[in-house]
Amino acid sequence: MRKIVLMMSVSLDGFFEGPDREIDWHLVDDELHSYFNEQLRALGAFLSGRVTHELMAGFWPTADSDPSSTGPMVEFARIWREKPKIVYSRTLERADWNTTIVREVDVEEIRALKAQPGGDLALSGADLAAAFRQHDLIDEYHLCVHPVLIGRGKPLFRPSDARTDLRLAETRAFGNGVVLLRYQRAEASSPG
């Protein structure tokens, strides 16, 4: 069965974006971007909310034709365009680039999606992650912690009464100071 993997960058103090939605503090160099590409290439689809999708669709469809794009950026643009995308939105009317719009987070539909063949499903966006977490649908957390304290902004995790026990599956330090923390659900990570 495919897993739902939350993949997000976060500041050391737990924010995924600043108070004005800025992410200029993200330290994505070629090493980190190449790692992202390697992980994302193997996935079956991207799951995101409207805001995240519109940000991505505003840049990545043509990034590989921009002469200022680095090699890893060119590669990611191609991955993003070709990969199936599911956008959860009540307001988005249409979306291009191999995108399906879904109006609600339906637990049974998501379980059926997980049961389909193919690679794992990358989840992004704090609001969508909160909805998936509320329904206990996230199997892994891949957090890239950036070496910065931004002081305020939008926290990655909202307060919740839900508890999810996790097991550390991997850590990796990148040359730019970013640290990957990869956690799996404790009950889903037994060896073997």
GROMACS elastic network, one bead per residue, 0.5 to 0.9 nm:
[ bonds ]
;  ai    aj funct       b0    kb
    1   114     6  0.59489   500
    1   115     6  0.51805   500
    1   116     6  0.73166   500
    1   117     6  0.75062   500
    1   118     6  0.87850   500
    1   120     6  0.84100   500
    2    44     6  0.85831   500
    2   113     6  0.81845   500
    2   115     6  0.62957   500
    2   116     6  0.72995   500
    2   117     6  0.73255   500
    2   118     6  0.70624   500
    2   119     6  0.62633   500
    2   121     6  0.70000   500
    3   114     6  0.64333   500
    3   119     6  0.81199   500
    3   121     6  0.61330   500
    3   122     6  0.85228   500
    3   137     6  0.88281   500
    3   138     6  0.75412   500
    3   139     6  0.56727   500
    3   140     6  0.73045   500
    4    47     6  0.89325   500
    4   114     6  0.75139   500
    4   120     6  0.61049   500
    4   122     6  0.60839   500
    4   123     6  0.65176   500
    4   137     6  0.69644   500
    4   138     6  0.52149   500
    4   139     6  0.53232   500
    4   140     6  0.65308   500
    4   141     6  0.87575   500
    5   120     6  0.70721   500
    5   121     6  0.60087   500
    5   123     6  0.56794   500
    5   124     6  0.85626   500
    5   138     6  0.62024   500
    5   139     6  0.59490   500
    5   141     6  0.57305   500
    5   142     6  0.69133   500
    5   184     6  0.89803   500
    6   121     6  0.85148   500
    6   122     6  0.59794   500
    6   124     6  0.59098   500
    6   125     6  0.85105   500
    6   129     6  0.71324   500
    6   138     6  0.67866   500
    6   139     6  0.80186   500
    6   140     6  0.62066   500
    6   142     6  0.59180   500
    6   143     6  0.77778   500
    7   122     6  0.63768   500
    7   123     6  0.61000   500
    7   124     6  0.58419   500
    7   125     6  0.86744   500
    7   140     6  0.85214   500
    7   141     6  0.62946   500
    7   143     6  0.59586   500
    7   144     6  0.79596   500
    8    16     6  0.73806   500
    8   123     6  0.83868   500
    8   124     6  0.62777   500
    8   125     6  0.75567   500
    8   126     6  0.85437   500
    8   141     6  0.82089   500
    8   142     6  0.65459   500
    8   143     6  0.52213   500
    8   144     6  0.63310   500
    8   145     6  0.87148   500
    8   156     6  0.83266   500
    9    15     6  0.85406   500
    9    16     6  0.60205   500
    9    17     6  0.88578   500
    9    26     6  0.74763   500
    9   142     6  0.84876   500
    9   143     6  0.56960   500
    9   145     6  0.60037   500
    9   146     6  0.70581   500
    9   156     6  0.88794   500
   10    13     6  0.78328   500
   10    14     6  0.57053   500
   10    15     6  0.53577   500
   10    17     6  0.76326   500
   10    26     6  0.82491   500
   10   143     6  0.67992   500
   10   144     6  0.60973   500
   10   145     6  0.50317   500
   10   146     6  0.60928   500
   10   155     6  0.84808   500
   10   156     6  0.70872   500
   11    14     6  0.52278   500
   11    15     6  0.52475   500
   11    16     6  0.63067   500
   11    17     6  0.81513   500
   11    25     6  0.82185   500
   11    26     6  0.81927   500
   11   144     6  0.83762   500
   11   145     6  0.56187   500
   11   146     6  0.50096   500
   11   147     6  0.66489   500
   11   148     6  0.56119   500
   11   149     6  0.59481   500
   11   150     6  0.67719   500
   12    15     6  0.75699   500
   12   145     6  0.58488   500
   12   146     6  0.60766   500
   12   147     6  0.60611   500
   12   148     6  0.57712   500
   12   149     6  0.55672   500
   12   150     6  0.81357   500
   13   148     6  0.77686   500
   13   149     6  0.54744   500
   13   150     6  0.70617   500
   13   151     6  0.70825   500
   13   152     6  0.83786   500
   13   155     6  0.85355   500
   14   145     6  0.84077   500
   14   149     6  0.84500   500
   14   150     6  0.89379   500
   14   153     6  0.89298   500
   14   154     6  0.84102   500
   14   155     6  0.56191   500
   14   156     6  0.61100   500
   14   157     6  0.78229   500
   15    18     6  0.69792   500
   15   149     6  0.86595   500
   15   150     6  0.75523   500
   15   151     6  0.84339   500
   15   152     6  0.71586   500
   15   153     6  0.58195   500
   15   154     6  0.53384   500
   15   156     6  0.54218   500
   15   157     6  0.83930   500
   16    21     6  0.87309   500
   16    23     6  0.75626   500
   16   125     6  0.87839   500
   16   126     6  0.78287   500
   16   153     6  0.74973   500
   16   154     6  0.61644   500
   16   155     6  0.60387   500
   16   156     6  0.54258   500
   17    20     6  0.77407   500
   17    21     6  0.51691   500
   17    22     6  0.55521   500
   17    23     6  0.53414   500
   17    24     6  0.87538   500
   17    25     6  0.87009   500
   17   150     6  0.87181   500
   17   152     6  0.86317   500
   17   153     6  0.56758   500
   17   154     6  0.55634   500
   17   155     6  0.75583   500
   17   156     6  0.83587   500
   18    21     6  0.50067   500
   18    23     6  0.64751   500
   18    24     6  0.87207   500
   18    25     6  0.87529   500
   18   150     6  0.68890   500
   18   151     6  0.83362   500
   18   152     6  0.62694   500
   18   154     6  0.62530   500
   18   155     6  0.89429   500
   19    22     6  0.70718   500
   19   152     6  0.61893   500
   19   154     6  0.64346   500
   20   153     6  0.74502   500
   21   153     6  0.75319   500
   21   154     6  0.78715   500
   22    25     6  0.77704   500
   22   153     6  0.87555   500
   23    26     6  0.56890   500
   24    27     6  0.80888   500
   25   146     6  0.79516   500
   25   147     6  0.89729   500
   25   148     6  0.73056   500
   25   150     6  0.81231   500
   26   146     6  0.66019   500
   26   147     6  0.89636   500
   26   148     6  0.87670   500
   27    32     6  0.82776   500
   27   146     6  0.67803   500
   27   147     6  0.84461   500
   27   176     6  0.69111   500
   27   177     6  0.83280   500
   27   178     6  0.72606   500
   28    31     6  0.78423   500
   28    32     6  0.56621   500
   28    33     6  0.59925   500
   28   176     6  0.82010   500
   28   178     6  0.86369   500
   29    32     6  0.54799   500
   29    33     6  0.60036   500
   29    34     6  0.84752   500
   29    72     6  0.89559   500
   29   176     6  0.74203   500
   30    33     6  0.50175   500
   30    34     6  0.58596   500
   30    35     6  0.84926   500
   30    70     6  0.75152   500
   30    71     6  0.78689   500
   30    72     6  0.61240   500
   30    73     6  0.82145   500
   31    34     6  0.52368   500
   31    35     6  0.63713   500
   31    36     6  0.88325   500
   31    72     6  0.85051   500
   31   174     6  0.73191   500
   31   175     6  0.76886   500
   31   176     6  0.85139   500
   32    35     6  0.50474   500
   32    36     6  0.62908   500
   32    37     6  0.86937   500
   32   174     6  0.68225   500
   32   175     6  0.85378   500
   32   176     6  0.83029   500
   32   178     6  0.82066   500
   33    37     6  0.61904   500
   33    38     6  0.86586   500
   33    72     6  0.58887   500
   33    73     6  0.72387   500
   33    76     6  0.81066   500
   34    37     6  0.50295   500
   34    38     6  0.62168   500
   34    39     6  0.87192   500
   34    71     6  0.88145   500
   34    72     6  0.55517   500
   34    73     6  0.84933   500
   34    75     6  0.85726   500
   34    76     6  0.84948   500
   35    38     6  0.51469   500
   35    39     6  0.63501   500
   35    40     6  0.86156   500
   36    39     6  0.52177   500
   36    40     6  0.59624   500
   36    41     6  0.83777   500
   36    76     6  0.83233   500
   37    40     6  0.51202   500
   37    41     6  0.57780   500
   37    42     6  0.87480   500
   37    72     6  0.73057   500
   37    73     6  0.88227   500
   37    75     6  0.72477   500
   37    76     6  0.58723   500
   37    79     6  0.75966   500
   38    41     6  0.54892   500
   38    42     6  0.70508   500
   39    42     6  0.58672   500
   39    43     6  0.71001   500
   40    43     6  0.52554   500
   40    44     6  0.85138   500
   40    45     6  0.87050   500
   40    46     6  0.86578   500
   40    76     6  0.85386   500
   40    79     6  0.75956   500
   40    80     6  0.86085   500
   40   122     6  0.76654   500
   41    44     6  0.83379   500
   41    76     6  0.85248   500
   41    79     6  0.62867   500
   41    80     6  0.87723   500
   41    83     6  0.82190   500
   42   118     6  0.89581   500
   42   119     6  0.60658   500
   42   120     6  0.77117   500
   43    46     6  0.77664   500
   43    83     6  0.81997   500
   43   118     6  0.76030   500
   43   121     6  0.58923   500
   43   122     6  0.68600   500
   44    83     6  0.71993   500
   44    84     6  0.71533   500
   44   117     6  0.85783   500
   44   118     6  0.53824   500
   44   120     6  0.53551   500
   44   121     6  0.55752   500
   44   122     6  0.79296   500
   45    83     6  0.58226   500
   45    85     6  0.54476   500
   45    86     6  0.73141   500
   45   118     6  0.88077   500
   45   119     6  0.74980   500
   45   120     6  0.72522   500
   45   121     6  0.51208   500
   45   122     6  0.63492   500
   45   123     6  0.88155   500
   46    80     6  0.84569   500
   46    83     6  0.71418   500
   46    84     6  0.64453   500
   46    86     6  0.61960   500
   46    87     6  0.82534   500
   46   121     6  0.59443   500
   46   123     6  0.62226   500
   46   124     6  0.77767   500
   47    53     6  0.87856   500
   47    84     6  0.88458   500
   47    85     6  0.59578   500
   47    87     6  0.59675   500
   47    88     6  0.75956   500
   47   121     6  0.67814   500
   47   122     6  0.58194   500
   47   124     6  0.64167   500
   47   125     6  0.87645   500
   47   128     6  0.86351   500
   48    51     6  0.81618   500
   48    52     6  0.61249   500
   48    53     6  0.60451   500
   48    85     6  0.77315   500
   48    86     6  0.64555   500
   48    87     6  0.50487   500
   48    88     6  0.62573   500
   48    89     6  0.89430   500
   48   122     6  0.82501   500
   48   123     6  0.59076   500
   48   124     6  0.51309   500
   48   125     6  0.59886   500
   48   128     6  0.66772   500
   48   129     6  0.86237   500
   49    52     6  0.55874   500
   49    53     6  0.61131   500
   49    54     6  0.86334   500
   49    86     6  0.83824   500
   49    87     6  0.53054   500
   49    89     6  0.61574   500
   49   123     6  0.89879   500
   49   124     6  0.74423   500
   49   125     6  0.61446   500
   49   126     6  0.86137   500
   49   127     6  0.73267   500
   49   128     6  0.57492   500
   49   129     6  0.89414   500
   50    53     6  0.50700   500
   50    54     6  0.59883   500
   50    55     6  0.85382   500
   50    87     6  0.60523   500
   50    88     6  0.62636   500
   50    89     6  0.54500   500
   50    90     6  0.86192   500
   50    91     6  0.82288   500
   50    92     6  0.68891   500
   50   125     6  0.88929   500
   51    54     6  0.52225   500
   51    55     6  0.62250   500
   51    56     6  0.86622   500
   51    89     6  0.89094   500
   51   125     6  0.79719   500
   52    55     6  0.51787   500
   52    56     6  0.62313   500
   52    57     6  0.85556   500
   52    87     6  0.88288   500
   52   124     6  0.73254   500
   52   125     6  0.60318   500
   53    56     6  0.51015   500
   53    57     6  0.59222   500
   53    58     6  0.83841   500
   53    85     6  0.87460   500
   53    86     6  0.89815   500
   53    87     6  0.67245   500
   53    95     6  0.89374   500
   53   125     6  0.89403   500
   54    58     6  0.58952   500
   54    59     6  0.88226   500
   54    95     6  0.88212   500
   55    58     6  0.51927   500
   55    59     6  0.68804   500
   55    60     6  0.87335   500
   56    59     6  0.56050   500
   56    60     6  0.57520   500
   56    61     6  0.80986   500
   56    80     6  0.85832   500
   57    60     6  0.58051   500
   57    61     6  0.61915   500
   57    81     6  0.88987   500
   57    95     6  0.87224   500
   57    96     6  0.82952   500
   57    97     6  0.80160   500
   58    61     6  0.73900   500
   58    62     6  0.88081   500
   59    62     6  0.65618   500
   59    63     6  0.61681   500
   59    77     6  0.86548   500
   60    64     6  0.76529   500
   60    73     6  0.85170   500
   60    74     6  0.87687   500
   60    76     6  0.78155   500
   60    77     6  0.50004   500
   60    78     6  0.82351   500
   60    80     6  0.70034   500
   60    81     6  0.74764   500
   61    64     6  0.76718   500
   61    77     6  0.60674   500
   61    78     6  0.77680   500
   61    80     6  0.75539   500
   61    81     6  0.59802   500
   61    97     6  0.76281   500
   62    65     6  0.56217   500
   62    66     6  0.70035   500
   62    74     6  0.89363   500
   62    77     6  0.70993   500
   62    78     6  0.89730   500
   63    66     6  0.52453   500
   63    67     6  0.85674   500
   63    68     6  0.87765   500
   63    69     6  0.65228   500
   63    73     6  0.70582   500
   63    74     6  0.62816   500
   63    76     6  0.86709   500
   63    77     6  0.58339   500
   63    78     6  0.87445   500
   64    67     6  0.78357   500
   64    69     6  0.65779   500
   64    70     6  0.85912   500
   64    71     6  0.85504   500
   64    73     6  0.68937   500
   64    75     6  0.73062   500
   64    76     6  0.82451   500
   64    77     6  0.57691   500
   64    78     6  0.72366   500
   65    68     6  0.87505   500
   65    69     6  0.78010   500
   65    74     6  0.76841   500
   66    69     6  0.55290   500
   66    74     6  0.84174   500
   67    70     6  0.81468   500
   69    72     6  0.80404   500
   69    73     6  0.56589   500
   69    74     6  0.62089   500
   70    73     6  0.51153   500
   70    74     6  0.62787   500
   70    75     6  0.86820   500
   71    74     6  0.51626   500
   71    75     6  0.62553   500
   71    76     6  0.86848   500
   72    76     6  0.60924   500
   72    77     6  0.85989   500
   73    76     6  0.50579   500
   73    77     6  0.61474   500
   73    78     6  0.87811   500
   74    77     6  0.52038   500
   74    78     6  0.66246   500
   74    79     6  0.88817   500
   75    78     6  0.53763   500
   75    79     6  0.63879   500
   75    80     6  0.87460   500
   76    80     6  0.59300   500
   76    81     6  0.84606   500
   77    80     6  0.51874   500
   77    81     6  0.61621   500
   77    82     6  0.86759   500
   78    81     6  0.52503   500
   78    82     6  0.62068   500
   78    83     6  0.84778   500
   79    82     6  0.54438   500
   79    83     6  0.59383   500
   80    83     6  0.54241   500
   80    84     6  0.82417   500
   80    85     6  0.85163   500
   80    97     6  0.83667   500
   81    84     6  0.80694   500
   81    85     6  0.89476   500
   81    97     6  0.55839   500
   81    98     6  0.70841   500
   82    85     6  0.89391   500
   82    97     6  0.72857   500
   82    98     6  0.68178   500
   83    97     6  0.84292   500
   83    98     6  0.69705   500
   83    99     6  0.87258   500
   84    97     6  0.80418   500
   84    98     6  0.52739   500
   84    99     6  0.60538   500
   84   100     6  0.79095   500
   85    97     6  0.79275   500
   85    98     6  0.61423   500
   85   100     6  0.61919   500
   85   101     6  0.85103   500
   86    98     6  0.86584   500
   86    99     6  0.56468   500
   86   101     6  0.58631   500
   86   102     6  0.68226   500
   87    92     6  0.86658   500
   87    95     6  0.84726   500
   87    99     6  0.69535   500
   87   100     6  0.61941   500
   87   102     6  0.60037   500
   87   103     6  0.82952   500
   88    92     6  0.86164   500
   88   100     6  0.86546   500
   88   101     6  0.60128   500
   88   103     6  0.56017   500
   88   104     6  0.63886   500
   88   105     6  0.71211   500
   88   128     6  0.76282   500
   89    92     6  0.56955   500
   89    93     6  0.88301   500
   89   101     6  0.67251   500
   89   102     6  0.62453   500
   89   103     6  0.50860   500
   89   104     6  0.70932   500
   90    93     6  0.85788   500
   90   101     6  0.87560   500
   90   102     6  0.77552   500
   90   104     6  0.71398   500
   91   103     6  0.80640   500
   92    95     6  0.74972   500
   92   101     6  0.75074   500
   92   103     6  0.87799   500
   93   101     6  0.82161   500
   94    99     6  0.87425   500
   94   100     6  0.86328   500
   94   101     6  0.74286   500
   95    98     6  0.80811   500
   95    99     6  0.58482   500
   95   100     6  0.72040   500
   95   101     6  0.72101   500
   96    99     6  0.56532   500
   96   100     6  0.83998   500
  102   105     6  0.77021   500
  103   106     6  0.89483   500
  105   109     6  0.80156   500
  105   110     6  0.75670   500
  105   128     6  0.84762   500
  105   131     6  0.72166   500
  105   132     6  0.74947   500
  106   109     6  0.53336   500
  106   110     6  0.62485   500
  106   111     6  0.87210   500
  107   110     6  0.51537   500
  107   111     6  0.61844   500
  107   112     6  0.86336   500
  107   132     6  0.84944   500
  107   135     6  0.70238   500
  107   137     6  0.79193   500
  108   111     6  0.50523   500
  108   112     6  0.61596   500
  108   113     6  0.85603   500
  109   112     6  0.50512   500
  109   113     6  0.61484   500
  109   114     6  0.86671   500
  110   114     6  0.61764   500
  110   115     6  0.86224   500
  110   137     6  0.81302   500
  111   114     6  0.50284   500
  111   115     6  0.62872   500
  111   116     6  0.89513   500
  111   137     6  0.82698   500
  112   115     6  0.50366   500
  112   116     6  0.65982   500
  113   116     6  0.53895   500
  113   117     6  0.86832   500
  114   117     6  0.79541   500
  114   118     6  0.89191   500
  114   120     6  0.78149   500
  114   121     6  0.78313   500
  118   121     6  0.89357   500
  123   128     6  0.78726   500
  123   129     6  0.69586   500
  123   132     6  0.89685   500
  123   138     6  0.84380   500
  124   127     6  0.87719   500
  124   128     6  0.71122   500
  124   129     6  0.66968   500
  125   128     6  0.55098   500
  125   129     6  0.59978   500
  125   130     6  0.86404   500
  125   156     6  0.83325   500
  126   130     6  0.60815   500
  126   131     6  0.87387   500
  126   154     6  0.84129   500
  126   155     6  0.78136   500
  126   156     6  0.54267   500
  126   157     6  0.68939   500
  126   158     6  0.83455   500
  127   130     6  0.51410   500
  127   131     6  0.65431   500
  127   132     6  0.88368   500
  127   156     6  0.85311   500
  127   157     6  0.88398   500
  127   158     6  0.87429   500
  128   131     6  0.51163   500
  128   132     6  0.62439   500
  128   133     6  0.84756   500
  129   132     6  0.50404   500
  129   133     6  0.58727   500
  129   134     6  0.84033   500
  129   138     6  0.79827   500
  129   156     6  0.85260   500
  129   157     6  0.81837   500
  130   134     6  0.60031   500
  130   135     6  0.87158   500
  130   156     6  0.87014   500
  130   157     6  0.70077   500
  130   158     6  0.69411   500
  130   160     6  0.88819   500
  131   134     6  0.50791   500
  131   135     6  0.65902   500
  131   136     6  0.87453   500
  131   137     6  0.88078   500
  132   135     6  0.52543   500
  132   136     6  0.61760   500
  132   137     6  0.51897   500
  132   138     6  0.63447   500
  133   137     6  0.58253   500
  133   138     6  0.60454   500
  133   162     6  0.80495   500
  133   164     6  0.89236   500
  134   137     6  0.77911   500
  134   160     6  0.81317   500
  134   162     6  0.71073   500
  135   138     6  0.84900   500
  136   139     6  0.83234   500
  136   162     6  0.84235   500
  136   164     6  0.81714   500
  138   141     6  0.75104   500
  138   184     6  0.89817   500
  138   185     6  0.80950   500
  139   183     6  0.86264   500
  139   184     6  0.60517   500
  139   185     6  0.55832   500
  139   188     6  0.75107   500
  140   166     6  0.84894   500
  140   182     6  0.71431   500
  140   183     6  0.55872   500
  140   185     6  0.62304   500
  141   166     6  0.89414   500
  141   181     6  0.77609   500
  141   182     6  0.56333   500
  141   183     6  0.50978   500
  141   184     6  0.64552   500
  141   185     6  0.85219   500
  142   180     6  0.68317   500
  142   181     6  0.58892   500
  142   183     6  0.65476   500
  142   184     6  0.88317   500
  143   179     6  0.80964   500
  143   180     6  0.57045   500
  143   181     6  0.52424   500
  143   182     6  0.63630   500
  143   183     6  0.84315   500
  144   178     6  0.62917   500
  144   179     6  0.55680   500
  144   181     6  0.63753   500
  144   182     6  0.86081   500
  145   148     6  0.85052   500
  145   177     6  0.86567   500
  145   178     6  0.55433   500
  145   179     6  0.52090   500
  145   180     6  0.63068   500
  145   181     6  0.75008   500
  146   149     6  0.85005   500
  146   176     6  0.87761   500
  146   177     6  0.68656   500
  146   179     6  0.67580   500
  146   180     6  0.89679   500
  147   176     6  0.85866   500
  147   177     6  0.59801   500
  147   178     6  0.60412   500
  147   179     6  0.81647   500
  149   152     6  0.85049   500
  150   153     6  0.74291   500
  152   155     6  0.81881   500
  154   157     6  0.87417   500
  155   158     6  0.65766   500
  157   160     6  0.82938   500
  159   162     6  0.88719   500
  160   163     6  0.79150   500
  164   185     6  0.71252   500
  164   186     6  0.80996   500
  165   184     6  0.86340   500
  165   185     6  0.61721   500
  165   186     6  0.55032   500
  165   187     6  0.80333   500
  166   183     6  0.59239   500
  166   184     6  0.54342   500
  166   187     6  0.80945   500
  166   189     6  0.86292   500
  167   182     6  0.85827   500
  167   183     6  0.54231   500
  167   184     6  0.53121   500
  167   185     6  0.62002   500
  167   186     6  0.50930   500
  167   187     6  0.87372   500
  167   189     6  0.71797   500
  168   171     6  0.78266   500
  168   181     6  0.74316   500
  168   182     6  0.61429   500
  168   184     6  0.65370   500
  168   185     6  0.89758   500
  168   186     6  0.87458   500
  169   181     6  0.79997   500
  169   182     6  0.55313   500
  169   183     6  0.52871   500
  169   184     6  0.63389   500
  169   189     6  0.83024   500
  170   180     6  0.76526   500
  170   181     6  0.62083   500
  170   182     6  0.50457   500
  170   183     6  0.70811   500
  171   179     6  0.69931   500
  171   180     6  0.53227   500
  171   182     6  0.62563   500
  172   178     6  0.84484   500
  172   179     6  0.56517   500
  172   180     6  0.50374   500
  172   181     6  0.70463   500
  172   182     6  0.87789   500
  173   176     6  0.83093   500
  173   177     6  0.65579   500
  173   178     6  0.60471   500
  173   180     6  0.63611   500
  174   177     6  0.55963   500
  174   178     6  0.53809   500
  174   179     6  0.61458   500
  174   180     6  0.79649   500
  175   178     6  0.73379   500
  176   179     6  0.88886   500
  183   186     6  0.85714   500
  184   187     6  0.84299   500
  184   188     6  0.69041   500
  184   189     6  0.60454   500
  185   188     6  0.52254   500
  185   189     6  0.61649   500
  186   189     6  0.54578   500
  186   190     6  0.73883   500
  187   190     6  0.66150   500
  189   192     6  0.88961   500
